[in-house]
Amino acid sequence: MGNVTGSVAAKFAFFPPDPATYDVYRGEDGRLAFSGVSADSNMNVHLLDTKAGNRIVATFWKHPFARFTLLYSHGNAADLGQMHELFIELRAHLRVNIMSYDYSGYGASTGKPSEFNTYYDIEAVYNCLKSDYGIKQEELILYGQSVGSGPTLHLGSRLQRLRGVVLHSAILSGIRVLYPVKMTFWFDIFKNIDKIRLVTCPVLVIHVRMLIGPMENDYGSSRKKNTTRYG
């Protein structure tokens, strides 16, 4: 029963756009390029190998005066081709570098999306930030939206000197999206509610409650039901 429930939660978690909304190719100068982004956007494209044997796409958007770098893990129904305009705006207004990536099975990344693949994905991206750009933990802010809160808290719970963590419409866990349970089961996915206790840096939570339908409570009066869904 546990494996079945976990599989159902995983199916709710991942909805990669099909087909992908972009292509990665080599330009005339031999560098990797990203369709839809002009060559002068001060953006580097990477193909990174993960521990699972997948090759994922990552993009680094450099700001000339940045003090910090944002490692952005996007939601479950988008890929990098839909995000680059947002990254351009964030880079300009926040004056930060932005590193983002597509999970295994998303966009031009190989493999299949799964909980553990997202963990291997973000680890490969973090290693790239250290080796290629010399980014230190103290200069790094992790940003996770929706299902991206899973890899964000996976990495955030392991790094003790981060500048900060931002959780945007984060989930408590996979099963808790489907059922109002109060305990963690071994077969659950993205056990964020447990991992966040291990995060030592400042955390900003951005969340919106959705109110759907009147429900009658135990005292006979109606109330609205709060629910959080994958986004």
N, C-alpha and C positions, 0 to 999 in steps of 0.2 A: 504493500500500500504506500509506503514511504517513497519508493522509487517512482511510482506512478504520480504521486502528488508533486514531487520535485520536478518531474518532467513536464507536468502541466504548468507549473510556475515558470519554468524556463521558456515554454512556448509563449507565455504572456510577456516575457521580458524582452524578446528580440524580434524586431520587425525591420530588417534592413531594406532600404529602397531597392526595388527590382524593376528595371535594370539600375545599375549604379549611375549617378548623376554626373560623373566626371571620368576622365582618363588621365593616366600618367604616362608620359613619353619622354624621350630624350631629344632635347633641342639641338640646333646646329652647333652649339658650343659644347655639346656632350653632357650638359647638366640635365638632371631630371626636371621636367616641367609639368605643370598642372593645367589642364584644360580650363578655359574661362578666366584665368588669371594672367594679367599682362606681365611681361618679363621684368618690368621695373617696379614691381610691388614689394621689393625687399623681402622676399619669401623664399625659403629653401624647402625642397621636397626631399624626403628620405624614404627609403625602403629598408625596414628593420626586420631582422630575423628574431623570432621569439623562441623561448625554451620548448614550446610545443611543436616547433618546426614550421610555423606559419611565417609569412612575410607580410608585414603590415605597412600601410602608408601613413606617414606623419608629415606635418607641415610646421615650419618654424617661421613665425612672423616677427621680424626684428624691428624694434623701435630704437632710434639712435641715442636716445637719452634715458633708456629704461634703467631703473634700479632693480626691478623685480620681473620675474617671469611667471606667467600663468600657464599651468598645465591643465588643459581643458578636456574633460571627458564628456562627450555629448550624450543626448538622449537616445531612446531606443529606435526611433523611426526616422533618423536622419543619417546622412553621410557627409563627408567633408565638402562635397560639391555644393551642398545647400548651406554651408556654414561660413564660407569665406568672406561674404559681405559683413557678417557679424564680427568676424575677427578683425577686419580692417577698421571697423568702428570702435571696437574695444581697445585696440592698439592705440588709436589716435586719442581717444578721450581719457583712457586710464594711463597712458604713457608707459605701457608694459610690453615686454615680449610675450608672444603667445605660442605655445606648443600644443598642437592638437593632433589627433590620430583617429584612424578608423579601426574599430575592433575587427578581429578575425571574422571573415565572412561579410564584412561591410565594405561598400565601395570597391576599390581595387585591391583590398587586402585579401589574402588567400585564407583558406580554412573555413571553419564553421563557427558561428557565435556560440559561446558557452560561458558559464560563470568563470571557470578556471582559465579559459583562454583570455578573457578580459584582464585577469590578473597578470598573466604572462605578457600581455600587450603593454600594459602600463609600465611594467618593469623594464621592458625593452626601450620604451620611450624615455624613461628616467635615466637609464644608462646612456642613452644618446645625449641627453642634456648635459650630463657630467663630462662625457668624453669629447664631444664635438664643440660644446659651447662653454665649458668650465663653470656651469651653474652650480652654486652651492645650495644646500638645504635652506640656509638662512635667507636666500634670495628667491625661494620658490613658494608659490601659492598654488594649491591644488583646488580645482573647480570641478565639481561633479554634478551633472544634471540628470535627474530621474535615475535610470538604470546606471548612468555614469557615476552615481554615488557609490556603487559597489567597488569598482577598481580604485576610486578615489580614497575610500576608507581602508581598503586593503593596503595601499601604499602609505597613507597617512598614519595608520596604526603602527607602521614599522620604522618610520623616520621620526626622530625625536627633536629635530631642530628646524622644522619647517617654519616659514613666516606665517602661514595661515592656511585654513581649509574653508572653502565655500561649498555649501550643500544647497542645491537648487532643486526644489521638488523631490527631495530624497525619499527613499523608501526605507521602512524599518527592516523588512526582509521580504523575500519572495512570497512565502506563505502568508505573511501578514497582509499582503495586498489582496489576497483572495479570501482569507478567513480572519475573524477577530480573535486570534489566539493570543495568549499572554505568556507563552513559554517558547523557547527555541528548540526545534526538533533537529535531529542529526541530519535529516535529509533536506532541510531547508537550503535555499540559495541566498547569496548576498546577505549574510547575517550582520547587517550594518548596526543594528541596535546593540550588539555585543562588542563590535569592533570600535565603535566610537568612544568607548570607555578608555581605550588605549591611546587615544589622540591627545597629545600634550600641548599642542599649539592653540592659538585662538581659532574658534570656529564660528562662522557666520551661517545661519540657516535662513534660507529664503523659501517660504512655503505659502500656498494658498489653499484654503478649504473650499471644497465643492459641496454645495448643498443640493441634495436631490430628494425629491418626494417627501411628503409628510409620513411619519411613522408614529404609531401609537405606543406610548411608553407604558410602564407598569401601572401608572396611576390614571390611565384613561385619557390623558391629554396628548395632543399631537406635538411632535417636534421634527426638526429636520435631521437627516442622517448625514454625518460627515464621512467622506470617503476620499481616499487618495489612490490614484491609479498611475500605472506606468505612463510616462509621457516622453 
